[in-house]
């Protein structure tokens, strides 16, 4: 698979209304390939968001954490929500506060 092929699979998946199990499998494979190849936190967030919508919160957490390790702003917000609402089965207000605080610290620095 190439990056261009993977991007095409993702674009086709996004446009497709009647998604099959095969389509989903190819989409996930393409996204994982892109993440491995390009290390782009936006791809990590996109796949995490897909898993979040599917209520696979443990997988969403994995990809949001990957993006957060690259200091991606949106990841901090998503991780805060996961921990605040206990999406993985455990509420952790301390972790939620830490992630929300990281985002606010970054926003504050940008505004100065």
C-alpha positions, 0 to 999 in steps of 0.5 A, a space after each residue: 500500500 502507498 500513502 496515495 492508495 491509503 488516502 484514496 481508501 479513506 476518501 472513498 470510505 468517507 463518501 460511501 453511505 453503504 459501508 460493508 465490513 470489508 470497507 471498514 476493514 480497509 479503512 482501518 488498515 489504511 488509517 493505521 498505515 498512514 499513522 505508521 508512515 506519516 506519524 500525523 496526529 490529525 490521522 490519529 485523531 481521525 481514527 480515534 474519532 471514528 472509534 469514539 463514534 462507534 463506541 469503541 472507547 478503548 481504541 479511541 483512547 489509544 489513538 487520542 493518547 498517540 496524538 497527545 504524545 505529539 502535543 496535539 491540542 485537540 487530543 487533550 480535549 478528547 482525552 479530558 472528555 473520555 476520563 471525565 465521562 468514564 467512557 472506558 469504564 472508569 471515571 478519573 477526574 484527576 486525569 480529566 483535569 490534567 488533560 483539560 489543563 494542558 489544553 488551557 495552558 496552551 491556549 493561554 500561551 497562544 493568547 499572550 
